[in-house]
Each structure stands twice: as C-alpha cells, then as structure tokens.
C-alpha cells in the first residue's frame, strides 16, 4: 500500500471515551486532510456513517497532538460503530 492508497481505517485507532469515541490518526497524515474529512461528516457530505450512527453524534472536534491528530466524536457511540464507518470510507489520505 502506498501513501496515496491509505484511508482513515489504515492510519488510525479508535477508543471509547467518557463522552463518546476518540479516533487517533497517525502523525503521517496532515491535520488539514483530517479536518476536511471531519467537515464533510459534519455537513452531511459523507456516506460512511449509517443514519442510525449519524443520529447518535452530538458533536465532532479535531485536535492536533504530538503523536498525530485526534478526532473526538461526542455521543452515545461505540468504537465498533465508528470503526465500521471508517471501513466504508474511500477518501484517501
């Protein structure tokens, strides 16, 4: 797999947080690409999440950390739901 064939599922891990789910994206991915992807989700321009999962999301935020970028997704979600959505994503990073 080359750098240009990677999707979000290839470069991230998902974990449960107190208020939702955190997606930790590898530092090799530019924060701008992650932010653009999240913006598409927030405006309904992505088709990764099922309608049921979208209904559970109460907020999304992107934060740059020293080990990469984190996407914080607030809501009554499981890591499995988000991992399934990421597996459907075809946007290359």
C-alpha positions as CSV (number, residue, x, y, z in Angstrom):
1,X,0.0,0.0,0.0
2,X,1.4,3.3,-1.0
3,X,0.9,6.5,0.9
4,X,-1.7,7.6,-1.5
5,X,-3.9,4.5,-1.2
6,X,-4.4,4.9,2.6
7,X,-7.8,5.5,4.0
8,X,-8.8,6.5,7.6
9,X,-9.1,2.9,8.7
10,X,-5.5,2.2,7.7
11,X,-3.9,5.0,9.7
12,X,-6.0,5.2,12.9
13,X,-7.2,3.5,16.0
14,X,-10.4,4.0,17.8
15,X,-11.1,4.0,21.6
16,X,-14.1,4.7,23.8
17,X,-14.0,7.9,25.8
18,X,-16.2,9.2,28.6
19,X,-18.4,11.2,26.2
20,X,-18.1,9.3,23.0
21,X,-15.2,8.0,20.9
22,X,-11.7,9.2,20.0
23,X,-10.1,8.4,16.7
24,X,-6.3,8.7,16.9
25,X,-4.9,9.4,13.4
26,X,-1.2,8.7,12.6
27,X,1.0,11.7,12.5
28,X,2.0,10.9,8.9
29,X,-1.5,12.3,7.9
30,X,-1.7,16.1,7.7
31,X,-4.2,17.7,10.0
32,X,-5.7,19.6,7.1
33,X,-6.8,16.3,5.5
34,X,-8.3,15.1,8.7
35,X,-10.1,18.4,9.2
36,X,-11.5,18.3,5.7
37,X,-12.8,14.8,6.2
38,X,-14.5,15.7,9.5
39,X,-16.0,18.8,7.9
40,X,-17.6,16.6,5.2
41,X,-19.1,14.4,8.0
42,X,-20.4,17.5,9.9
43,X,-22.1,18.9,6.7
44,X,-23.6,15.5,5.7
45,X,-21.3,15.1,2.6
46,X,-20.0,11.7,3.7
47,X,-21.8,8.4,3.4
48,X,-19.6,6.5,5.8
49,X,-21.9,6.5,8.8
50,X,-25.3,4.8,8.8
51,X,-28.3,7.0,9.6
52,X,-28.5,5.4,13.0
53,X,-24.9,6.2,13.8
54,X,-25.3,9.8,12.5
55,X,-28.3,10.3,14.8
56,X,-26.2,9.4,17.8
57,X,-23.5,12.0,17.1
58,X,-23.8,15.2,19.1
59,X,-20.5,16.8,18.1
60,X,-17.1,16.4,16.4
61,X,-13.8,18.1,17.1
62,X,-10.3,17.8,15.6
63,X,-7.3,18.3,17.8
64,X,-3.6,18.2,16.8
65,X,-1.4,16.3,19.2
66,X,2.3,15.5,19.3
67,X,1.6,11.9,18.2
68,X,-0.9,12.8,15.4
69,X,-4.4,14.2,15.1
70,X,-7.3,13.2,17.2
71,X,-11.0,13.3,16.2
72,X,-13.3,13.4,19.2
73,X,-16.8,12.3,18.3
74,X,-19.3,13.0,21.1
75,X,-22.5,10.9,21.5
76,X,-23.7,7.5,22.6
77,X,-21.4,5.7,20.3
78,X,-19.2,2.6,20.4
79,X,-15.8,2.2,18.9
80,X,-17.2,-0.6,16.7
81,X,-19.7,1.7,15.1
82,X,-17.0,4.2,14.3
83,X,-14.6,1.5,13.0
84,X,-17.4,0.2,10.7
85,X,-18.0,3.7,9.4
86,X,-14.2,4.2,8.8
87,X,-14.1,0.9,6.9
88,X,-16.6,2.3,4.4
89,X,-14.6,5.4,3.8
90,X,-13.0,5.6,0.4
91,X,-11.3,9.0,0.8
92,X,-7.6,8.6,0.5
93,X,-5.3,10.4,2.9
